[in-house]
Amino acid sequence: MSNRKGFVRYIILLTKMLSILLVISISFVIDIPMAIQSFNTTPDKTDSSDVDKTDEDSSTLPIIGDLPDETPEVKEPVVVGPPTQTPDPEGAVVEPPLTQIPDDPNDPDDPVQDQEPDNDPGINPDGDKDTDPEEDEDLEEPAGEQEETNKYYQAAMEAISQRELNNLYGHNEDKVAYLTFDDGPTKAFTHAILNILAQEDVKATFFLIGTQVEQYPEIVRRQYEEGHGIGNHTYTHIFKDIYKSPATYTKGLRRMEKVLQSTLDTDKKFRLTRFPGGSFGGDLAGFRKDINKKGFVHIDWNCVNGDAESLEISRPEDLVERVKETANNQTSLIVLMHDSLGKQTTVEALPEIISFLRQEGYRFELLPASRGY
């Protein structure tokens, strides 16, 4: 009897255990899909709804303003005048007093490169070749005015020897003023100077830097089209580079000449040059000889407005006064001015400088060979 009761208890216990296992199994089976569903519906930080929201938010970001139409002006090397002896490696020099005498035109140590002008009958007064001279018959100027125009440009369209160019300093006939501007072109001031020259009906010669020509070719074309002269002022104007040797200097002149020819779409030679800092003194004798041998000529100055005599900006009235001081009753003035950055007062003083020179009886001309040949 006791064995039967024990068996029954065993069966009941077994049944309870099976029931518990069954309940656990059923719960486990039910929890798995719920867990999967729960996992699939849990918000993720990178789900599509958040991406869309990010895109929508990005559309409200402020729009950056339009870029400027032009590249900001690159400041060219600023050299403020000729050294008294050896150029400073960094170019930070000032003009010396005008007590130095330009090179002796009869100096046997200064070779002269005699150059023959191109006698091309198809060259017009502006120095360009006429493809069909008969086309403009109806637009020709009166004979007298045309002859005067031809005379005015003739010297600027022909080659010149160094000795002949040196003789400009000692001109003893009627008074002549050659206005010159160095270190341009610059957008800030060259256009303003050209506007004044047009209003005053005066021509000037611009000694240009190659890197500046490449930056503002349209200004150079305007200068040439309006009848002004063009001079070669080296490609870079950086003293420590250009004055390494005579050969290096002349190489820079040739490179600059090619830049001018490309800019003006011409094969004319531009051999009229000015040494950065001037060619005064004996230290550059070898450089002068070398460029003459290679067919280039150079010109300095004998009158200044003083816009490069100090690192400080001069007042316009001071610049006018400096021209009066250095003109010194000379019959031939090669006037040094600048149209580089920082020369606002040069622009402001220019009308009065022109007025003064006119009152003193000077006429204005281009430097010889400044129109190319």
Beta strands, then each sheet from edge to edge (+ up, - down):
strand 1: 176-184
strand 2: 205-208
strand 3: 229-232
strand 4: 272-273
strand 5: 297-298
strand 6: 303-304
strand 7: 332-338
strand 8: 363-364
sheet 1: 3+ 2+ 1+ 7+ 6+
sheet 2: 3+ 2+ 1+ 8+
sheet 3: 4+ 5+
end
